[in-house]
């Protein structure tokens, strides 16, 4: 025990003077209507996935703070706004992976339509993905996939939710 006392004391000193945890930024979002073109695309392509039950796209303007916001903070703000507690801020994925995942549901038209909707800086964004799944009946499962796209330069956040069900 005498040998451990100096190590414990040193650890206590390090922890006492460790840098404080970085505070989460409060990101304020304002929901914006989708353009007629993007809303039409969402409605038109939703039935292309034979086992998908819903496709939802929501757009927001970043109201505050000014400047760059962290992807994680903006994602949590969107989740909180939508009341989508079944999701979290997700794991970072590339734009190509996002496009590929949507193509797996026959929604390959959506990424270019989102970029057109955002306009200037429409190709400069980060993406994260969160998902859930559960067995709703013997050998039958429900799934939800939630993508958060943060366009810092354009000051926009878009979310894409795909819900599906099929045998598992």
N, C-alpha and C positions, 0 to 999 in steps of 0.2 A: 504494500500500500504506500510505503514511503517513496518508492520509485515512481508511482503514478501521480503523486501530488504535484511535482513540478510540471508534468505534462498537462495535467488538468488546469493548473494555474495559467500556463501559457495559452492553452486553448481558450480559456475564459477571457484573457486579454485580447486575443485576436477577434473573438466574437463581439466583445464590447466595443471595439473600434472599427468593426467592419463597416463598409459603406452602406448607407441605408438603402432599402429596396426601392427601386424606381417606381414612382407612383404612376398609376394608370391615368392616361389622359382622358378627360371627359370630352367625348366626341358627340356633338349635337348634329342630328340628321333631320332633314325635312323631306318627307315623301313627295315625289314628283310623278305626275302622270306619264305613262309610256307614250311614245309617239304613236300615231295611228298605224304607221308601218310596222313598228316592233310589236304592238299589241296584236295586229293582224297575223304576223308571223307566228307568235306564240299560239294563237287560237288555231291556225291552220296546221301547224306541225304536231300539235299534241297527240292527235290520233295515229300518227305514224309509228308510234311505239305501241305494239299490240298488248303489252302487259303493264303499261304505265297508266296510273289512275289520275295523275295530275301533273301539270307543268305550270309553274308560277314564276313570273319574273317581276321583281319589285325594284324601283329606282329611287335613289335618294340624292339630294345635294348635301354636301358637307357644309354645315352652317358655321360651326366653331369646333376647334380653335382655328385661327388662321395658320397658314403654313402647312407643312407636311404632318400627316398623322400616321401613327403606326397602323399597320394592317390589322394587327390583333385588336387594338382599341376600336377601330372602325367596324370590324366584324362583330365584336360584342355589342356595339351600339345598335347595329342592324338587328341582331338577334333579340335584344331587349325590346326594341321598337315593335318588332313583329310578334313578340311573345312566343318565340320559337325555342322554348327551353329544352326541347329534345335534342338540340344541336349545341355544339360549342364552336369556338373560333376556328377549329379545324387545323388541318395540316397543309402546309404550303405545297402547291403543285404548280407545274409550269403551264403557260398558256397552251402549249401543244397538248399536254395531258388533259387539260380542261376540254379542248376541242375534241380530242379522241373519246373522252368519256361521253360527251353529248352525242357524238357520232354513233356510239354503241347503242343508243336509243333512237337512232335515225333523226336526230336533232342537229345535224351538221350545219343547217342554215342559221342557227341561233348565234354563234360567236360573231360572224361577220355583221349580222343585224345589230348586235349590241355595240360593236365598234362604230357602226354608222350612226347609231343613236347618240353615242357619246360625242362623236364628231372629232374636233381637234383633240389631240392626245388620246384618241380612242385605242391606240395600240400600246399605250404605256400604262400597264396595270399589273397588279399582283393578284393571285388567286389562291384561295384555300378551299378545302373540301372537308365537310363533316357528314357523317352518315349514321344511320341506325337501322336495325332490322330485328324482327321478332317473329316467332312462330304464332300465327293466328288460328291455325287449325292443324290437325295432324298432316304433316308433309306439305303445309302451305304457309308461306311467309309474306310479310309486308316489309317494305323497305322505304327509306327516305334518304335522299342525297341532297345536300345543301351546299351551294357554291357561293362564295363571297368574292366579288371582284372590286378591288379598290383602285380607283383612278385618281391618284393624288393630284396630278397637274390639272386635271379637269374638275377636281373637287366633287367627284361622284362616287357613289357606292351602288352596285347592283347585286342583287341576290337572285339566284336561280335555284328553285327547288323542284326536284323530280321525285314523285312518289310512285311506287310500283308494287305489284304483288304477283306471285307465281309460286309454283311448286318448289320446295327446297329439299 
